[in-house]
Amino acid sequence: MKNLPLFFGVLLGTLLLVIGVAIVFTKKANAPVDSSRILGDQHNATGSAQPKVTLVEFSDLQCPACKATEPLVQEILAMSPDIKLVYRQYPLITIHKNSLLAAEAAEVAGSTGKFWPFHDIMFEKQDEWAELSAADAQKKMVEYAVSLGIPAELMDQGITQKTFDARVTADISDGDSLGVNQTQTFFVNGNKTDTADLQTTVAKALKQ
């Protein structure tokens, strides 16, 4: 029993070490998320200029679930003039073969001030272009652009030359850093929120 004090000393030291490591990892897990990673440069945004609630959506224009959720997003925007929606590109290129093409096309449309009309028509006509070859899908996207008053050559060249590839890549990179691994993924005032809880969460945030 002569080594009993030593035993308890070692035990206490080990316990303190374990607690210290746990605290460090807890702090890391609870560290605030860099808001700039969530918001990006907000070039595709609509709604309030001084919002009480900012809803950020990482989405894929070829994603059927994103298309299905679009009515919910519109309902939420209609809840209050104090809401801003920021759309960010997160094409799931491994499962949606034309999603990157669609993201590039949407950014071209955005450069003419028509991101949202193009966004809407891409979801509306998703079944027309989603499974086409890349060349045929691009032709469809040019058609949609023309119907919105966007010059065909502008859209065609913008897609072919990947004019806005850096924007799309930045959105994907930020999504990856935030743990986005599916579409659609939402953040309400910086907090990741399940789609099922989205409307309730926004309503609560509006009351705060």
C-alpha positions in Angstrom: 0.0 0.0 0.0 3.1 2.3 0.0 2.3 3.3 -3.6 -1.3 4.2 -2.8 -0.7 8.0 -2.9 1.2 7.6 -6.2 -1.7 5.6 -7.6 -4.2 8.2 -6.6 -1.9 11.0 -7.9 -1.7 9.3 -11.3 -5.4 8.6 -11.4 -6.2 12.3 -10.6 -3.8 13.5 -13.2 -5.3 11.2 -15.9 -8.8 12.4 -14.9 -7.8 16.1 -15.2 -6.2 15.4 -18.6 -9.3 13.7 -19.9 -11.5 16.5 -18.7 -9.2 19.1 -20.2 -9.3 17.4 -23.6 -13.1 17.1 -23.5 -13.4 20.8 -22.8 -11.1 21.7 -25.7 -13.1 19.6 -28.1 -16.4 20.9 -26.8 -15.3 24.5 -27.4 -14.3 23.6 -30.9 -17.6 21.9 -31.6 -19.5 24.9 -30.2 -17.3 27.5 -32.0 -19.4 30.0 -33.9 -19.6 29.4 -37.6 -18.0 32.0 -39.8 -21.0 33.9 -41.2 -19.2 34.8 -44.4 -19.0 31.1 -45.2 -22.8 30.9 -44.9 -23.7 34.1 -46.7 -21.0 34.3 -49.4 -21.2 37.6 -51.4 -25.0 37.4 -51.5 -25.1 38.1 -55.3 -28.2 35.9 -55.6 -30.4 37.4 -52.9 -34.0 38.6 -52.7 -36.2 40.1 -50.0 -35.4 42.6 -47.3 -32.4 44.8 -47.6 -32.4 45.0 -43.7 -33.7 41.6 -42.8 -34.7 40.4 -39.4 -34.3 36.8 -40.7 -31.8 35.7 -43.3 -32.5 32.4 -44.9 -29.6 30.8 -46.8 -30.3 27.9 -49.2 -27.7 25.7 -50.6 -29.4 24.1 -53.6 -29.1 22.2 -56.8 -31.3 23.1 -59.8 -31.4 19.5 -60.9 -32.4 18.2 -57.5 -36.0 17.0 -57.4 -36.2 17.6 -53.7 -35.2 21.2 -54.2 -37.9 21.7 -56.8 -40.4 20.1 -54.4 -39.4 22.4 -51.6 -39.7 25.6 -53.7 -43.4 26.2 -52.8 -42.4 26.1 -49.1 -39.6 28.6 -49.7 -42.1 31.0 -51.4 -44.5 30.6 -48.5 -41.8 31.5 -46.0 -40.9 34.6 -48.0 -44.5 35.6 -48.0 -44.6 35.4 -44.2 -43.0 38.8 -43.7 -41.2 41.6 -45.6 -38.4 41.3 -43.0 -37.0 38.1 -44.6 -34.1 37.8 -47.0 -33.3 34.7 -49.1 -29.8 34.0 -50.2 -29.4 31.3 -52.8 -26.1 29.4 -53.1 -25.1 26.9 -55.7 -24.4 23.4 -54.5 -24.6 21.1 -57.6 -24.4 17.4 -56.7 -22.3 16.6 -59.7 -21.8 12.9 -58.8 -25.5 12.1 -59.1 -27.0 15.0 -61.2 -25.1 15.1 -64.5 -26.3 18.5 -65.6 -26.3 20.2 -62.3 -23.0 22.0 -62.7 -24.1 23.2 -66.2 -27.3 24.5 -64.7 -25.5 26.3 -61.9 -23.2 28.0 -64.5 -26.2 29.0 -66.6 -28.0 30.5 -63.6 -25.0 32.6 -62.9 -24.9 33.9 -66.4 -28.6 34.8 -66.1 -27.8 36.5 -62.8 -25.2 38.7 -64.5 -28.1 40.2 -66.5 -30.3 40.7 -63.5 -32.5 37.7 -64.2 -31.2 35.0 -61.8 -34.6 34.5 -60.1 -36.7 34.2 -63.3 -34.1 31.8 -64.7 -34.1 29.9 -61.4 -37.8 29.5 -61.6 -38.0 28.3 -65.1 -35.2 25.8 -64.5 -37.2 24.2 -61.7 -40.5 24.5 -63.6 -38.9 22.7 -66.7 -36.5 20.4 -64.8 -37.9 17.3 -66.4 -37.1 18.7 -69.8 -33.4 19.2 -69.4 -32.3 17.1 -66.4 -31.5 13.8 -68.3 -30.4 15.2 -71.6 -26.9 15.1 -72.9 -24.8 18.1 -71.9 -25.0 19.6 -75.4 -28.8 19.2 -75.6 -29.2 20.5 -72.0 -27.2 23.6 -72.9 -29.4 24.2 -75.9 -32.5 24.1 -73.6 -30.9 26.5 -71.2 -30.2 28.9 -74.0 -33.9 28.6 -75.1 -35.0 29.4 -71.6 -32.7 32.4 -71.5 -34.0 33.7 -74.8 -37.6 33.4 -73.4 -36.5 35.7 -70.6 -34.9 38.3 -72.9 -31.3 37.1 -72.4 -29.3 37.1 -75.6 -28.7 33.5 -76.8 -25.0 34.2 -77.6 -24.4 35.6 -74.1 -25.9 32.5 -72.4 -24.2 30.1 -74.8 -20.7 31.7 -74.4 -21.1 32.1 -70.7 -21.8 28.4 -70.2 -19.2 27.2 -72.7 -16.5 29.5 -71.3 -17.4 28.9 -67.7 -17.5 32.6 -67.2 -18.8 32.3 -63.6 -17.1 29.1 -62.6 -15.3 30.9 -59.7 -18.7 31.9 -58.2 -20.0 28.3 -58.4 -16.8 26.9 -57.0 -16.8 29.4 -54.1 -20.4 28.3 -53.2 -19.4 24.6 -53.3 -16.3 25.3 -51.2 -18.2 27.2 -48.6 -20.9 24.5 -48.5 -18.3 21.8 -48.0 -16.7 23.7 -45.1 -20.1 24.1 -43.4 -20.8 20.4 -43.6 -23.3 20.6 -46.4 -23.6 17.2 -48.0 -27.1 17.2 -49.4 -29.6 19.5 -51.1 -31.4 21.4 -50.1 -29.6 22.6 -46.9 -30.9 25.7 -45.1 -29.4 28.1 -42.6 -31.7 30.5 -40.6 -29.8 33.4 -39.2 -26.6 31.3 -39.4 -28.1 28.2 -37.8 -28.4 25.0 -39.9 -32.1 24.1 -39.9 -33.9 20.9 -41.1 -36.4 21.5 -43.9 -39.2 20.1 -41.7 -38.5 22.7 -39.0 -37.9 25.6 -41.4 -41.2 27.5 -41.3 -41.5 27.2 -37.5 -37.9 28.3 -37.0 -38.4 31.3 -39.2 -41.6 32.2 -37.4 -39.8 32.1 -34.1 -36.9 34.2 -35.3 -39.4 36.9 -36.6 -40.8 37.2 -33.1 -37.5 37.6 -31.4 
